[in-house]
Amino acid sequence: MNRGTACVSSQVGCSLSCKFCHTGTMDKSRLRNLTSGEIVAQVMQQRLSMNDFPSTRGEHFVSNIVMMGMGEPLYNYRNVKKAIETLMHSGGLSFSRRKITLSTSGVVPLIVKLGEDLGVSLAISLHAVNNDLRNELVPINKTYNLESLLEACR
């Protein structure tokens, strides 16, 4: 069986400016949140390009979705939530919440909300195991340090 994962973006650009990420170097005046429709359209386009819509086939090539593309999904929470709800809806593409993973750099206040609202899998872009190095690499750590991030994940 051929299966694949659709990697989806939530923003054009990213405001976090992590040291290792080229996306954060984009001109901040071009930064914007994608609409829920634009987020869903990425999955639809990937399926369309793979001819992944025959009504006679029960299996799909695009079997998983990861919110690991451009942007910090939790900084576009309203549109990301609506897009994920659309992708999971039984009248739509019917993706299981277990087949969707959202990656965050650590927007602590919204991690618990994400779990309560959607229950999708969570991935953390950690990049360091101590606050000193993470402060340097991932500036959001200065606001939400490792201890608060780990607590939110629990």
N, CA, C and O of each residue as an XYZ file, in Angstrom:
616
protein
N       0.844     -1.179      0.000
C       0.000      0.000      0.000
C       0.890      1.243      0.000
O       1.869      1.314      0.743
N       0.549      2.197     -0.820
C       1.270      3.471     -0.867
C       0.597      4.451      0.078
O      -0.595      4.732     -0.051
N       1.365      4.970      1.027
C       0.833      5.966      1.952
C       1.808      7.119      2.010
O       3.006      6.955      1.777
N       1.282      8.281      2.323
C       2.141      9.442      2.421
C       1.605     10.433      3.427
O       0.490     10.301      3.930
N       2.415     11.417      3.704
C       2.065     12.445      4.678
C       2.087     13.801      4.001
O       3.048     14.152      3.317
N       1.020     14.558      4.199
C       0.940     15.924      3.690
C       1.514     16.865      4.739
O       1.030     16.906      5.870
N       2.535     17.614      4.374
C       3.126     18.617      5.264
C       2.467     19.952      4.946
O       2.522     20.422      3.809
N       1.848     20.558      5.945
C       0.991     21.716      5.744
C       1.536     22.930      6.490
O       2.006     22.818      7.623
N       1.468     24.081      5.844
C       1.869     25.347      6.455
C       0.657     26.045      7.060
O      -0.476     25.819      6.634
N       0.903     26.896      8.057
C      -0.169     27.646      8.712
C      -0.033     29.151      8.500
O      -0.979     29.901      8.737
N       1.133     29.588      8.057
C       1.387     31.010      7.850
C       2.280     31.187      6.627
O       2.941     30.252      6.174
N       2.281     32.404      6.109
C       3.295     32.806      5.135
C       4.375     33.471      5.968
O       4.158     34.538      6.542
N       5.543     32.837      6.034
C       6.610     33.327      6.896
C       6.416     32.846      8.316
O       5.550     32.016      8.595
N       7.237     33.380      9.217
C       7.153     33.021     10.630
C       7.773     34.147     11.445
O       8.814     34.693     11.080
N       7.129     34.482     12.542
C       7.599     35.585     13.377
C       8.620     35.160     14.424
O       9.156     36.014     15.130
N       8.904     33.876     14.545
C       9.744     33.401     15.652
C      11.241     33.628     15.461
O      11.958     33.759     16.453
N      11.728     33.678     14.260
C      13.146     33.946     13.980
C      14.108     32.995     14.696
O      15.107     33.435     15.265
N      13.815     31.717     14.669
C      14.734     30.728     15.226
C      16.036     30.762     14.432
O      16.017     30.947     13.216
N      17.151     30.585     15.106
C      18.474     30.750     14.505
C      18.748     29.821     13.333
O      19.500     30.184     12.429
N      18.161     28.643     13.327
C      18.455     27.620     12.324
C      17.460     27.616     11.169
O      17.622     26.834     10.232
N      16.437     28.463     11.208
C      15.331     28.371     10.249
C      15.332     29.541      9.269
O      15.298     30.702      9.675
N      15.371     29.228      7.997
C      15.391     30.255      6.957
C      14.052     31.003      6.868
O      14.028     32.181      6.509
N      12.952     30.338      7.186
C      11.637     30.967      7.117
C      11.574     32.233      7.966
O      10.957     33.222      7.568
N      12.204     32.201      9.121
C      12.186     33.346     10.024
C      12.952     34.551      9.519
O      12.868     35.629     10.107
N      13.704     34.384      8.425
C      14.458     35.513      7.872
C      13.660     36.300      6.838
O      14.122     37.331      6.349
N      12.457     35.817      6.501
C      11.629     36.529      5.526
C      11.266     37.914      6.048
O      11.203     38.138      7.257
N      11.032     38.823      5.139
C      10.585     40.174      5.474
C       9.293     40.082      6.292
O       8.297     39.536      5.817
N       9.306     40.610      7.510
C       8.160     40.496      8.420
C       6.922     41.214      7.887
O       5.807     40.913      8.313
N       7.098     42.148      6.973
C       5.937     42.840      6.414
C       5.122     41.909      5.508
O       3.974     42.210      5.182
N       5.711     40.788      5.106
C       5.010     39.821      4.253
C       4.359     38.702      5.065
O       3.631     37.877      4.513
N       4.621     38.673      6.376
C       4.070     37.651      7.256
C       2.547     37.786      7.322
O       2.014     38.881      7.501
N       1.860     36.650      7.174
C       0.408     36.645      7.372
C      -0.058     35.242      7.718
O       0.589     34.250      7.383
N      -1.189     35.184      8.392
C      -1.820     33.915      8.697
C      -2.555     33.409      7.467
O      -3.171     34.187      6.738
N      -2.489     32.100      7.238
C      -3.298     31.495      6.193
C      -4.721     31.319      6.714
O      -4.931     31.101      7.908
N      -5.688     31.415      5.817
C      -7.072     31.154      6.203
C      -7.253     29.651      6.378
O      -6.415     28.864      5.939
N      -8.341     29.259      7.014
C      -8.613     27.828      7.158
C      -8.769     27.183      5.783
O      -8.341     26.046      5.583
N      -9.372     27.891      4.840
C      -9.521     27.369      3.487
C      -8.190     27.149      2.791
O      -8.015     26.158      2.082
N      -7.247     28.068      2.988
C      -5.920     27.907      2.391
C      -5.181     26.713      3.000
O      -4.430     26.024      2.310
N      -5.394     26.477      4.275
C      -4.746     25.344      4.942
C      -5.325     24.032      4.402
O      -4.571     23.125      4.052
N      -6.646     23.926      4.333
C      -7.288     22.725      3.797
C      -6.905     22.534      2.330
O      -6.692     21.406      1.885
N      -6.817     23.627      1.583
C      -6.484     23.553      0.153
C      -5.123     22.909     -0.089
O      -4.919     22.282     -1.129
N      -4.193     23.050      0.844
C      -2.891     22.406      0.689
C      -3.035     20.883      0.651
O      -2.395     20.215     -0.161
N      -3.869     20.345      1.524
C      -4.110     18.900      1.542
C      -4.838     18.490      0.266
O      -4.495     17.488     -0.362
N      -5.835     19.266     -0.105
C      -6.598     18.960     -1.320
C      -5.691     18.970     -2.548
O      -5.797     18.089     -3.401
N      -4.809     19.948     -2.645
C      -3.906     20.044     -3.795
C      -2.929     18.872     -3.835
O      -2.636     18.333     -4.902
N      -2.431     18.484     -2.671
C      -1.525     17.334     -2.639
C      -2.249     16.061     -3.060
O      -1.690     15.244     -3.791
N      -3.474     15.885     -2.610
C      -4.245     14.707     -3.024
C      -4.574     14.774     -4.504
O      -4.489     13.763     -5.201
N      -4.944     15.939     -4.993
C      -5.265     16.102     -6.416
C      -4.064     15.779     -7.292
O      -4.198     15.108     -8.315
N      -2.893     16.254     -6.890
C      -1.691     16.012     -7.689
C      -1.312     14.534     -7.727
O      -0.580     14.102     -8.618
N      -1.805     13.762     -6.767
C      -1.526     12.327     -6.717
C      -2.716     11.500     -7.211
O      -2.712     10.275     -7.088
N      -3.739     12.166     -7.772
C      -4.958     11.481     -8.215
C      -5.518     10.623     -7.077
O      -5.846      9.451     -7.266
N      -5.616     11.223     -5.914
C      -5.992     10.513     -4.686
C      -7.476     10.702     -4.354
O      -7.837     10.846     -3.186
N      -8.340     10.702     -5.386
C      -9.768     10.893     -5.141
C     -10.684      9.845     -5.760
O     -11.900     10.028     -5.721
N     -10.171      8.762     -6.325
C     -11.101      7.792     -6.919
C     -12.071      7.258     -5.874
O     -11.655      6.828     -4.799
N     -13.354      7.284     -6.185
C     -14.371      6.874     -5.206
C     -14.380      5.366     -4.977
O     -14.957      4.896     -3.996
N     -13.750      4.603     -5.866
C     -13.768      3.147     -5.721
C     -12.664      2.619     -4.823
O     -12.708      1.462     -4.404
N     -11.681      3.442     -4.525
C     -10.550      2.975     -3.719
C     -10.754      3.380     -2.256
O     -11.014      4.548     -1.967
N     -10.640      2.442     -1.355
C     -10.819      2.741      0.058
C      -9.580      3.320      0.708
O      -9.691      4.051      1.692
N      -8.395      3.011      0.181
C      -7.140      3.509      0.739
C      -6.740      4.791      0.022
O      -7.086      4.999     -1.141
N      -6.015      5.637      0.719
C      -5.549      6.899      0.139
C      -4.035      6.970      0.213
O      -3.410      6.417      1.118
N      -3.459      7.665     -0.761
C      -2.024      7.910     -0.732
C      -1.682      8.853      0.417
O      -0.722      8.619      1.152
N      -2.467      9.922      0.573
C      -2.249     10.868      1.672
C      -3.035     10.346      2.865
O      -4.253     10.503      2.947
N      -2.314      9.726      3.779
C      -2.961      9.089      4.922
C      -2.733      9.839      6.230
O      -3.413      9.582      7.223
N      -1.773     10.770      6.231
C      -1.426     11.524      7.442
C      -1.208     12.989      7.091
O      -0.875     13.335      5.957
N      -1.405     13.837      8.088
C      -1.174     15.272      7.929
C      -0.270     15.731      9.061
O      -0.507     15.401     10.223
N       0.766     16.492      8.726
C       1.600     17.122      9.745
C       1.572     18.633      9.528
O       1.816     19.123      8.425
N       1.273     19.349     10.591
C       1.325     20.814     10.560
C       2.756     21.197     10.935
O       3.026     21.650     12.047
N       3.664     21.003      9.980
C       5.084     21.247     10.216
C       5.694     22.074      9.108
O       6.916     22.136      8.965
N       4.843     22.708      8.326
C       5.335     23.559      7.262
C       5.692     24.935      7.802
O       6.070     25.073      8.965
N       5.575     25.924      6.979
C       5.948     27.291      7.328
C       5.005     27.854      8.397
O       3.788     27.689      8.315
N       5.581     28.516      9.391
C       4.789     29.223     10.388
C       4.637     28.471     11.699
O       4.902     27.271     11.778
N       4.210     29.187     12.715
C       3.904     28.630     14.039
C       2.386     28.460     14.099
O       1.658     29.443     14.236
N       1.904     27.213     13.998
C       0.458     26.984     13.930
C      -0.332     27.569     15.099
O      -1.471     27.999     14.914
N       0.244     27.594     16.282
C      -0.508     28.093     17.430
C      -0.637     29.619     17.422
O      -1.441     30.165     18.178
N       0.131     30.313     16.592
C      -0.052     31.755     16.412
C      -1.129     32.051     15.365
O      -1.412     33.212     15.073
N      -1.717     31.012     14.811
C      -2.849     31.130     13.892
C      -3.919     30.144     14.354
O      -4.533     29.450     13.544
N      -4.127     30.095     15.652
C      -4.939     29.043     16.258
C      -6.354     28.958     15.692
O      -6.824     27.864     15.379
N      -7.030     30.072     15.558
C      -8.430     30.055     15.112
C      -8.563     29.391     13.742
O      -9.427     28.536     13.548
N      -7.713     29.781     12.795
C      -7.797     29.215     11.443
C      -7.295     27.775     11.393
O      -7.848     26.953     10.663
N      -6.261     27.468     12.154
C      -5.742     26.093     12.208
C      -6.800     25.172     12.807
O      -7.032     24.079     12.291
N      -7.431     25.596     13.872
C      -8.488     24.784     14.503
C      -9.611     24.507     13.515
O     -10.048     23.366     13.371
N     -10.071     25.535     12.842
C     -11.158     25.367     11.874
C     -10.737     24.436     10.732
O     -11.527     23.600     10.294
N      -9.501     24.574     10.248
C      -9.012     23.710      9.167
C      -8.954     22.258      9.622
O      -9.382     21.364      8.891
N      -8.431     22.012     10.816
C      -8.334     20.638     11.318
C      -9.722     20.042     11.522
O      -9.950     18.873     11.210
N     -10.642     20.836     12.040
C     -12.023     20.349     12.192
C     -12.613     19.974     10.837
O     -13.317     18.970     10.725
N     -12.335     20.763      9.819
C     -12.809     20.473      8.466
C     -12.185     19.191      7.941
O     -12.874     18.355      7.357
N     -10.880     19.032      8.146
C     -10.185     17.837      7.667
C     -10.673     16.568      8.368
O     -10.652     15.487      7.778
N     -11.113     16.694      9.626
C     -11.574     15.537     10.387
C     -13.063     15.252     10.188
O     -13.531     14.168     10.534
N     -13.797     16.188      9.648
C     -15.255     16.065      9.562
C     -15.666     14.843      8.736
O     -15.103     14.578      7.674
N     -16.646     14.114      9.239
C     -17.101     12.892      8.561
C     -17.722     13.180      7.193
O     -17.759     12.301      6.332
N     -18.201     14.387      6.993
C     -18.763     14.751      5.698
C     -17.716     15.274      4.736
O     -18.031     15.643      3.605
N     -16.483     15.306      5.180
C     -15.395     15.819      4.351
C     -14.355     14.749      4.104
O     -14.663     13.682      3.573
N     -13.123     15.033      4.489
C     -12.033     14.095      4.221
C     -11.887     13.008      5.291
O     -11.185     12.020      5.081
N     -12.539     13.189      6.416
C     -12.605     12.168      7.481
C     -11.246     11.694      7.993
O     -11.074     10.505      8.264
N     -10.291     12.590      8.129
C      -9.019     12.198      8.731
C      -9.239     11.962     10.220
O      -9.928     12.737     10.884
N      -8.658     10.902     10.734
C      -8.703     10.621     12.161
C      -7.773     11.583     12.888
O      -6.725     11.953     12.358
N      -8.146     11.988     14.085
C      -7.280     12.868     14.877
C      -5.924     12.214     15.132
O      -4.928     12.908     15.338
N      -5.882     10.877     15.119
C      -4.620     10.157     15.313
C      -3.703     10.254     14.094
O      -2.520      9.924     14.180
N      -4.237     10.700     12.976
C      -3.452     10.823     11.743
C      -3.010     12.262     11.482
O      -2.452     12.566     10.428
N      -3.266     13.149     12.456
C      -2.903     14.564     12.324
C      -1.964     14.931     13.463
O      -2.256     14.670     14.630
N      -0.825     15.544     13.112
C       0.154     15.988     14.114
C       0.421     17.466     13.913
O       0.689     17.909     12.796
N       0.348     18.226     14.987
C       0.665     19.645     14.963
C       1.982     19.858     15.688
O       2.175     19.368     16.801
N       2.883     20.588     15.055
C       4.183     20.886     15.650
C       4.226     22.342     16.091
O       3.822     23.239     15.350
N       4.711     22.565     17.288
C       4.843     23.919     17.816
C       6.238     24.119     18.393
O       6.891     23.170     18.827
N       6.676     25.363     18.389
C       7.935     25.704     19.046
C       7.736     25.921     20.533
O       8.703     26.057     21.281
N       6.481     25.954     20.963
C       6.225     26.035     22.396
C       5.378     27.203     22.844
O       5.754     27.904     23.784
N       4.249     27.434     22.204
C       3.316     28.478     22.635
C       2.481     27.861     23.762
O       1.371     27.375     23.547
N       3.044     27.898     24.944
C       2.533     27.161     26.105
C       1.045     27.381     26.375
O       0.343     26.391     26.583
N       0.515     28.604     26.387
C      -0.898     28.765     26.743
C      -1.870     28.042     25.806
O      -2.990     27.723     26.205
N      -1.456     27.785     24.584
C      -2.377     27.158     23.635
C      -2.183     25.648     23.505
O      -2.975     24.989     22.830
N      -1.166     25.093     24.124
C      -0.939     23.649     24.039
C      -2.072     22.887     24.730
O      -2.600     21.926     24.170
N      -2.442     23.298     25.918
C      -3.529     22.633     26.636
C      -4.841     22.813     25.880
O      -5.624     21.871     25.756
N      -5.079     24.011     25.380
C      -6.298     24.291     24.604
C      -6.374     23.395     23.376
O      -7.442     22.875     23.055
N      -5.262     23.211     22.692
C      -5.212     22.332     21.527
C      -5.648     20.920     21.904
O      -6.451     20.305     21.203
N      -5.123     20.417     22.996
C      -5.498     19.076     23.447
C      -6.979     18.977     23.771
O      -7.631     17.997     23.409
N      -7.514     19.983     24.449
C      -8.931     19.981     24.820
C      -9.829     20.121     23.596
O     -10.849     19.440     23.491
N      -9.454     21.000     22.671
C     -10.308     21.293     21.518
C     -10.253     20.225     20.433
O     -11.282     19.873     19.858
N      -9.056     19.705     20.149
C      -8.897     18.857     18.971
C      -8.361     17.459     19.258
O      -8.729     16.511     18.565
N      -7.515     17.311     20.247
C      -6.974     16.007     20.583
C      -6.070     15.386     19.529
O      -5.898     14.167     19.498
N      -5.491     16.216     18.662
C      -4.560     15.695     17.667
C      -3.205     15.465     18.331
O      -2.971     15.900     19.458
N      -2.325     14.779     17.621
C      -0.990     14.532     18.170
C      -0.189     15.825     18.213
O      -0.395     16.724     17.398
N       0.717     15.905     19.164
C       1.528     17.089     19.359
C       2.997     16.751     19.167
O       3.489     15.746     19.681
N       3.686     17.598     18.426
C       5.141     17.498     18.284
C       5.726     18.824     18.756
O       5.178     19.888     18.469
N       6.830     18.757     19.474
C       7.486     19.960     19.977
C       8.817     20.131     19.256
O       9.627     19.205     19.211
N       9.042     21.309     18.695
C      10.344     21.647     18.106
C      11.244     22.097     19.246
O      11.322     23.285     19.557
N      11.911     21.154     19.854
C      12.665     21.411     21.078
C      14.026     22.050     20.795
O      14.297     23.145     21.288
N      14.868     21.411     20.031
C      16.162     21.894     19.556
C      17.232     22.101     20.618
O      18.370     22.425     20.278
N      16.907     21.925     21.877
C      17.907     22.032     22.942
C      17.308     21.445     24.216
O      16.091     21.458     24.402
N      18.170     20.932     25.091
C      17.687     20.315     26.322
C      17.936     21.172     27.559
O      17.680     20.744     28.685
N      18.442     22.396     27.337
C      18.580     23.311     28.470
C      18.165     24.708     28.027
O      18.199     25.033     26.840
N      17.775     25.524     28.993
C      17.240     26.849     28.684
C      18.266     27.786     28.061
O      17.915     28.583     27.192
N      19.519     27.709     28.483
C      20.536     28.612     27.938
C      20.680     28.447     26.434
O      20.653     29.430     25.694
N      20.833     27.214     25.983
C      20.982     26.969     24.549
C      19.672     27.211     23.810
O      19.673     27.766     22.711
N      18.558     26.800     24.403
C      17.267     27.001     23.741
C      16.931     28.487     23.628
O      16.324     28.902     22.640
N      17.312     29.295     24.616
C      17.115     30.750     24.519
C      17.823     31.318     23.292
O      17.312     32.217     22.624
N      18.989     30.785     23.012
C      19.784     31.251     21.878
C      19.196     30.786     20.540
O      19.153     31.551     19.577
N      18.750     29.540     20.487
C      18.274     28.958     19.234
C      16.809     29.252     18.931
O      16.444     29.498     17.781
N      15.972     29.227     19.967
C      14.523     29.361     19.818
C      14.063     30.494     20.736
O      13.759     30.251     21.905
N      14.007     31.717     20.231
C      13.735     32.876     21.092
C      12.446     32.801     21.919
O      12.356     33.447     22.963
N      11.455     32.032     21.478
C      10.216     31.911     22.253
C      10.479     31.290     23.622
O       9.660     31.429     24.530
N      11.608     30.609     23.779
C      11.962     30.005     25.059
C      12.160     31.062     26.152
O      12.020     30.757     27.336
N      12.480     32.286     25.767
C      12.634     33.363     26.757
C      11.289     33.720     27.372
O      11.234     34.228     28.492
N      10.207     33.460     26.653
C       8.855     33.695     27.161
C       8.288     32.448     27.821
O       7.705     32.518     28.903
N       8.463     31.308     27.162
C       7.951     30.028     27.655
C       9.118     29.050     27.746
O       9.455     28.378     26.771
N       9.732     28.979     28.931
C      10.934     28.146     29.078
C      10.595     26.663     29.086
O       9.428     26.270     29.072
N      11.646     25.853     29.108
C      11.470     24.401     29.034
C      10.572     23.849     30.139
O       9.764     22.954     29.890
N      10.705     24.367     31.340
C       9.906     23.868     32.458
C       8.410     24.104     32.208
O       7.596     23.205     32.421
N       8.051     25.312     31.755
C       6.632     25.596     31.488
C       6.139     24.813     30.274
O       4.980     24.401     30.230
N       7.006     24.607     29.298
C       6.655     23.824     28.119
C       6.383     22.369     28.486
O       5.382     21.798     28.052
N       7.254     21.775     29.271
C       7.061     20.391     29.702
C       5.809     20.232     30.548
O       5.102     19.232     30.429
N       5.533     21.201     31.393
C       4.334     21.148     32.223
C       3.074     21.189     31.350
O       2.125     20.447     31.604
N       3.056     22.033     30.343
C       1.912     22.125     29.432
C       1.717     20.808     28.680
O       0.586     20.382     28.444
N       2.819     20.174     28.310
C       2.741     18.900     27.595
C       2.164     17.795     28.477
O       1.471     16.901     27.992
N       2.453     17.864     29.758
C       1.908     16.848     30.685
C       0.411     16.967     30.743
O      -0.241     16.209     31.462
